Amino acid sequence: MKRIRRRSAVTLALALLVLFGLGALLARLALRGGRWAAYSANAHVYHNGVLACGTLTDRNGVVLFSARDGEYAYAEEEAVRFASLHAVGDQRGNIGSTALGIFSGDLVGYSPVNGTDGTGGEVRLSLDSRLQAGAWYALNGRPGAVVVMDYETGEILCMVSSPAYDPLYGQRRDAEGMYINRCIGGLFIPGSIFKLVTLTAAAEHIPDLRSRTFTCNGSLELFGETVHCTGVHGEQTVEQALANSCNCAFGSIALELGGQVIRDTAERLGVAGSLPWYGGRTASGRFDVAARGSAPLAWSGIGQYNDLVTPYAMARLCAAVAGGGAVREGVLRAGDTGARSRLMDADTAGFIGDCMNYNVVYAYGKNNFPGLDLAAKTGTAELGDGSTHAWFVGYLRSGPPLAFAVLLEQGGGGLIAAGGVANHVLQLANGYYAS
Amino acid sequence: MQYSGRILAALAAWIVLRCARSMLAADDAPEVWAYLSPPKGERIPVAHWECLVGRSGGADAVIDDPAAAGTHALLQRSSAGGWSVTDLSRGTGVLLNGRAVEGTAPIKSGDRLRIGKTTLRFTAQDVPRRDSPPRRRPASSATLLLLTLFELTLLLQHCFTAAAADRPGIILSFGILASLQWGGYFIERYAGARGFEPETLAFLLTAAGFSVAASSVPENMLKQSALFVLALTVFFLLGLWLRELKRVTALRAAAAAAAIALLGLTLVTSESVMGAKNWLTVAGSSLQPSEFVKIAYVYAGAASLDRCLQMRRTLLFTVFSAVCVGALALMGDFGTALVFFTAFLVIVFLRSGNPLMLGLPLAAAAAAVALVLTLRPYVAQRFASWGHVWEDPLGAGYQQVRAMSALASGGLFGRGAGGGWLTSVVAADTDLVFGVVCEELGLVTGVCCMAGVLLLALFAWRRADTGRSSYYVIAACAAAAVFLAQMGLNVFGSMDLLPFTGVTFPFVSRGGSSLIACWGLLAFLKAADTRPGGSFALGRTVASKTPAGGGKPAAAKSAAAPDAKKDAKKPAAGKSGRSGQAGKRAARAETKKKGAGR
């Protein structure tokens, strides 16, 4: 019996094994309970897969979304509701990558003690509802996107995608891509704003770039194909070429660099390929490498050919230029600071920034942006059917540390259309954040 | 209602703690059934029905004699009271009253046993003696009162959430549960058995199971109650049956045969349900025979010490186990096969103590697993999703992901009985039952349920010190192993710490077969419980005649047991947990006998 008694410790060992498992389970629960509870099957906090509790406010405490026991409420101001639809999300759950999804873990109001009792949590977003509304009014119903971010922290102050619907009433009219957040999920031909990428590659690979001159005769002949320019710019420095948005100059720079160099640069800058966005990724920008010496290569260097970018990637690129070559990745929660990534060296960033400021001073007109110390680039992307996307991207060199990208789909000329929207939003921001 | 979750958690924790304090308290002095008195030095107590005599430290009665073998002889008591001695010396031999013992010979009080160069006088005790009074334990009735409050709180929560049409059934079933637990308690108490903690824990788990059933299939509560009555009946009948070791061991082969027959029948006739061919439909209700086989398996697998010493019998048991596990694997019920395999390993290790005996079956099992994974791809799929369920929450990880989410959403105190959503997921009330309990009743109550099963296992281990026969010890440990394996696979499988195999949580998972099997296995634990006045499943020697029960019967026996007078004066009587009732009845019985003598 003594032997059996000793051997019976095997039962004790088995019990200890189970106890160990219980410990592992409790440890996992402590670490990941919030994520488990935030799963959309949890009917205590989701109704049909949509969050049914929690509050999202803008950075100043203005309520953008709130839910309790399946009752939903949104911003009081109609324009804010429209403007924030894509960034915030709504009770229908048709839009992807919204704050509602991103912060569901906090919004379900999980606590290890009470689990998810339906009270919900509150998250203060980095968005400024005043800028949201301003951008929405400036877009004035035209399809497009506005992204404004703080380049010192990465906080996104404005993220508006049009068309949108009022989340209070749901979608009432059909519009193509209503459910897409154009800022991060839309891909658009960049046109001349892509010259910032080509210029970056040139600054890094052509040592005498800044002392060179480029001659523009109004077009570039390549194997029987013609690359047209916006005018006849004659002899010009690279700064002047960027301010003129000269296709001949940037076409020949692209030919000199070769497609692979530009592609590598575009990928490093986050313009080609996708960017991480809260556990998911943004739409993947595109840059195809065309044959050496060909017209498509020249076109690809000036943002045509098969080039596609997202507005967010362009705002981020401008934020990197503003930040001396390093960028804080975009964040949507007030007070958060994005991870730091270096896209280019400080010298290159300084040069690009000076060129962008030169654009404003000598080409776009400072009077069009009163009171703003602006560095920017316009883009008028040809779609091939005669219409053009209007782009305006850049940053404020002094005043509030903001970088931005504005897109108007088939919106006409970059400076007039997109520049106007950008000016409107930036004037508001400059007023609110002057100190 | 707001605080009912907290009340529930507090009650569950309190119940478990009270039971733990009582079940894991320091041991009472062991029962002494006989003495071996050497010519010089202290007499050696024989504290079990089976006693190895020899020189080695592993012997129960150690004799300091270089001429004796390590394990020289086996003393064995039959439940009728007679003793026998078996020569295990392989050569030197055992002399009984000067004559060599060939094989096994009967031995009685006063006989002289010569082992090596030592002569021992054998004195049997008609009644087991204890060298110290029984310890005080927390009152079972108070714990049971807490349990009743626990059930009442559950019932209140259910009345709050359940549909009006289901309420009467739920109330009635909880009423049946509470009355049966009190009924069981008073019956056992009347029989002189006060160690009600294992039952209390099982009732706690069953109450949690009733709550799950009331949430999941409220219209079926009466069926659940009926099955519970059946389970409790099996528990008491099996417990009573286990009292007499002789009749128990006589039916071991029959139990083994029944197990194989039942599994064979299932294999031939059953319908496949969710990939496992383990359901049998009898008279309109479906059974899971593999659950009943668990009882038969433990029954047939446990062995008294003389059989443990025969390697041939252990090998035979291995073959029997291979048939059972193989049949379960053929049915596709791999979870249950794993439970049986765990029980097998525990039993074989207890019987042989030989790690080598485990090596071959383990290797064979590994080969079988490899074979299964190639032949049954859906099992491989379960293994493939193991640890990655969140990557496929709508496919292979569907159930686990939901169980984990529900568990977290319940917090410490739950969303209230009947207030959960996990019950709408397939097999929530069986395979995902831990998630349901934690979601509705809270993590504290869920962990208390696990602690309850762990306590039962620790109890089985503790009782190994004083079990009368190795049969009872092995059976209790095997039953505990089944409980632990099932709970481990159920909880950790549904929480993605182990592959999801779909076995039941003992006592809690809904299902009549499983409930009956669990209560049946609990009887084995009761049979190993030799605490004074503890268990109804012990032979009547203790239930009516322990010296602790009162002075008179012990004094009456003083002629047979020379030291009994001394014991009778000890202050055990009257004060202890196992005081009045049984002792008085025993005394009455003695008086009657005397009267009849005159």
Chai-1 contact restraints between the chains, C-beta under 6 A:
chainA,res_idxA,chainB,res_idxB,connection_type,confidence,min_distance_angstrom,max_distance_angstrom,comment,restraint_id
A,M1,B,H48,contact,1.0,0.0,6.0,A-B,restraint_1
A,M1,B,E50,contact,1.0,0.0,6.0,A-B,restraint_2
A,M1,B,D60,contact,1.0,0.0,6.0,A-B,restraint_3
A,K2,B,G58,contact,1.0,0.0,6.0,A-B,restraint_4
A,K2,B,D60,contact,1.0,0.0,6.0,A-B,restraint_5
A,R3,B,G58,contact,1.0,0.0,6.0,A-B,restraint_6
A,R3,B,G353,contact,1.0,0.0,6.0,A-B,restraint_7
A,I4,B,L350,contact,1.0,0.0,6.0,A-B,restraint_8
A,I4,B,S470,contact,1.0,0.0,6.0,A-B,restraint_9
A,I4,B,V473,contact,1.0,0.0,6.0,A-B,restraint_10
A,R5,B,A464,contact,1.0,0.0,6.0,A-B,restraint_11
A,R5,B,D465,contact,1.0,0.0,6.0,A-B,restraint_12
A,R7,B,F349,contact,1.0,0.0,6.0,A-B,restraint_13
A,R7,B,L350,contact,1.0,0.0,6.0,A-B,restraint_14
A,R7,B,G353,contact,1.0,0.0,6.0,A-B,restraint_15
A,S8,B,W461,contact,1.0,0.0,6.0,A-B,restraint_16
A,S8,B,A464,contact,1.0,0.0,6.0,A-B,restraint_17
A,S8,B,C477,contact,1.0,0.0,6.0,A-B,restraint_18
A,V10,B,V346,contact,1.0,0.0,6.0,A-B,restraint_19
A,V10,B,F349,contact,1.0,0.0,6.0,A-B,restraint_20
A,T11,B,A457,contact,1.0,0.0,6.0,A-B,restraint_21
A,T11,B,A460,contact,1.0,0.0,6.0,A-B,restraint_22
A,T11,B,W461,contact,1.0,0.0,6.0,A-B,restraint_23
A,T11,B,C477,contact,1.0,0.0,6.0,A-B,restraint_24
A,T11,B,A480,contact,1.0,0.0,6.0,A-B,restraint_25
A,L12,B,W461,contact,1.0,0.0,6.0,A-B,restraint_26
A,L14,B,A481,contact,1.0,0.0,6.0,A-B,restraint_27
A,L14,B,L484,contact,1.0,0.0,6.0,A-B,restraint_28
A,A15,B,L454,contact,1.0,0.0,6.0,A-B,restraint_29
A,A15,B,A457,contact,1.0,0.0,6.0,A-B,restraint_30
A,A15,B,L458,contact,1.0,0.0,6.0,A-B,restraint_31
A,V18,B,L484,contact,1.0,0.0,6.0,A-B,restraint_32
A,V18,B,G488,contact,1.0,0.0,6.0,A-B,restraint_33
A,G21,B,F492,contact,1.0,0.0,6.0,A-B,restraint_34
A,L22,B,M450,contact,1.0,0.0,6.0,A-B,restraint_35
A,A24,B,L497,contact,1.0,0.0,6.0,A-B,restraint_36
A,L25,B,M495,contact,1.0,0.0,6.0,A-B,restraint_37
A,G33,B,A408,contact,1.0,0.0,6.0,A-B,restraint_38
A,W36,B,M404,contact,1.0,0.0,6.0,A-B,restraint_39
A,W36,B,S405,contact,1.0,0.0,6.0,A-B,restraint_40
A,W36,B,A408,contact,1.0,0.0,6.0,A-B,restraint_41
A,A37,B,A408,contact,1.0,0.0,6.0,A-B,restraint_42
A,A37,B,S409,contact,1.0,0.0,6.0,A-B,restraint_43
A,Y39,B,S405,contact,1.0,0.0,6.0,A-B,restraint_44
A,A41,B,R402,contact,1.0,0.0,6.0,A-B,restraint_45
A,A41,B,S405,contact,1.0,0.0,6.0,A-B,restraint_46
A,N42,B,S405,contact,1.0,0.0,6.0,A-B,restraint_47
A,N42,B,S409,contact,1.0,0.0,6.0,A-B,restraint_48
A,A43,B,W421,contact,1.0,0.0,6.0,A-B,restraint_49
A,H44,B,S409,contact,1.0,0.0,6.0,A-B,restraint_50
A,V113,B,G411,contact,1.0,0.0,6.0,A-B,restraint_51
A,V113,B,L412,contact,1.0,0.0,6.0,A-B,restraint_52
A,N114,B,G411,contact,1.0,0.0,6.0,A-B,restraint_53
A,G115,B,S409,contact,1.0,0.0,6.0,A-B,restraint_54
A,G115,B,G410,contact,1.0,0.0,6.0,A-B,restraint_55
A,G115,B,G411,contact,1.0,0.0,6.0,A-B,restraint_56
A,T116,B,S409,contact,1.0,0.0,6.0,A-B,restraint_57
